[in-house]
Amino acid sequence: MVCCVEKVEVLAEGKWLSLHRHHWRDHAGNLRAWEVASCPTKAGDGGRKGRRCVAVVATLSRPHPLPPALVLVKQFRPALDTHTIELPAGLVEEGESPQEAAVRELKEETGLGGSVFITSPDVALDPGTSDGTVQLVAVKVKCEAEAESPFHRVCGVDGEHTEVLLLPLPTLQTSLAEFAANGFLVDSRVEALAIGLSLSVASGTE
């Protein structure tokens, strides 16, 4: 038996999110129900469920002796009632490619420019509760004079307020642990990246 959703029931709708109940068949043919937070389908995305999103994995190579750094943002998230440490991210606008959206979002949220060198396929954001997906876009950031010295920048558009962080890659996991110890919540994608870097060092495949 192939698992599949047979019916979608809309329970509530807001401006950006809606609550659905998905009626689906499991591997044994049993009919089940599951509540799902849904993002409205964006025009121009081919009818795929969920709005198209990108998250930017932006790295900055700096002159010796400064190590390469990952560009992150710190911002308040009402859903969590706390500040989070995240990748720059946002929605793909009408007529944009994921790569164009990534460069634009990076500029809007950090003030930095760069060039794209990797784009992932759609990956799940929170598959247990949401139909949202995201594409991860790796960007090499153009080295700016102010980024070669201690760096602090606050950016944002349309009411957003983001503090830009440049965290050295060799000590990324340690830096994130310090943020967590001080009450900030680290995005799972950022933590997974830090763990991956640590594993590559431990296995000698850096």
Number of C-alpha atoms within 10 A of each C-alpha: 9 8 13 14 14 11 12 15 13 14 11 11 14 9 7 9 14 15 17 18 17 18 17 18 18 14 11 9 12 10 14 12 14 13 17 21 20 21 21 19 14 17 13 12 15 8 10 12 15 19 21 26 20 27 23 25 26 25 22 24 17 18 11 8 7 11 16 17 21 22 24 25 23 20 19 17 11 8 6 9 9 12 18 19 24 23 24 24 25 19 17 23 17 12 11 13 12 23 22 16 24 32 24 20 24 26 16 19 24 22 14 20 18 19 15 18 10 12 18 12 10 14 12 13 16 11 12 11 12 18 17 21 20 22 22 23 23 21 23 17 22 15 16 12 9 10 18 16 10 7 11 12 15 16 15 17 10 5 6 12 15 22 17 24 20 20 20 19 20 16 14 21 21 14 15 20 14 12 16 14 10 9 11 18 21 18 13 12 15 19 17 12 15 21 14 14 19 18 13 12 12 10 9 8 8 10
